Amino acid sequence: MTISLTPLISLIAGILVLLVPRLLNYIVAVYLIVIGLVGLFGGNINITP
């Protein structure tokens, strides 16, 4: 089983925004930083059982 990092981060960020709308600015900032790092360093992280 292979899990891509970007959709997983998006899902977690979306759930947090729904639960705590005040965190939206921080979640967006962290999301953009993580996506930028994944793009720079190659985002192929495979999680296998």
Kinemage of the C-alpha trace (Angstrom):
@kinemage 1
@onewidth
@group {chain A} dominant
@subgroup {mainchain}
@vectorlist {calphas} color= white
{ca met a 1} P 0.000 0.000 0.000
{ca thr a 2} L 1.373 3.377 -1.002
{ca ile a 3} L 0.187 6.600 0.629
{ca ser a 4} L 0.983 9.928 -0.968
{ca leu a 5} L 1.963 12.672 1.450
{ca thr a 6} L 0.158 15.630 -0.160
{ca pro a 7} L -3.427 14.270 -0.035
{ca leu a 8} L -2.887 13.085 3.530
{ca ile a 9} L -1.755 16.550 4.633
{ca ser a 10} L -4.701 18.119 2.794
{ca leu a 11} L -7.157 15.811 4.527
{ca ile a 12} L -5.762 16.536 7.987
{ca ala a 13} L -5.712 20.297 7.325
{ca gly a 14} L -9.304 20.233 6.084
{ca ile a 15} L -10.527 18.366 9.139
{ca leu a 16} L -8.724 20.790 11.459
{ca val a 17} L -10.241 23.802 9.676
{ca leu a 18} L -13.711 22.307 10.125
{ca leu a 19} L -13.129 21.597 13.802
{ca val a 20} L -11.310 24.818 14.739
{ca pro a 21} L -11.919 27.612 12.202
{ca arg a 22} L -9.670 30.028 14.139
{ca leu a 23} L -6.663 27.897 13.189
{ca leu a 24} L -7.207 28.553 9.477
{ca asn a 25} L -4.293 30.988 9.082
{ca tyr a 26} L -1.838 28.685 10.833
{ca ile a 27} L -3.040 25.590 9.006
{ca val a 28} L -2.722 27.297 5.625
{ca ala a 29} L 0.758 28.577 6.483
{ca val a 30} L 1.974 25.168 7.661
{ca tyr a 31} L 0.357 23.475 4.662
{ca leu a 32} L 2.108 25.792 2.217
{ca ile a 33} L 5.458 25.314 3.944
{ca val a 34} L 5.112 21.523 3.927
{ca ile a 35} L 4.004 21.437 0.281
{ca gly a 36} L 6.952 23.653 -0.622
{ca leu a 37} L 9.390 21.358 1.185
{ca val a 38} L 7.854 18.279 -0.409
{ca gly a 39} L 8.207 19.917 -3.822
{ca leu a 40} L 11.821 20.903 -3.224
{ca phe a 41} L 13.033 17.627 -1.799
{ca gly a 42} L 10.927 15.204 -3.845
{ca gly a 43} L 7.728 14.034 -2.258
{ca asn a 44} L 7.834 10.317 -2.925
{ca ile a 45} L 7.406 8.948 0.576
{ca asn a 46} L 6.100 5.409 0.479
{ca ile a 47} L 4.561 3.865 3.561
{ca thr a 48} L 4.414 0.095 3.213
{ca pro a 49} L 3.172 -2.354 5.832
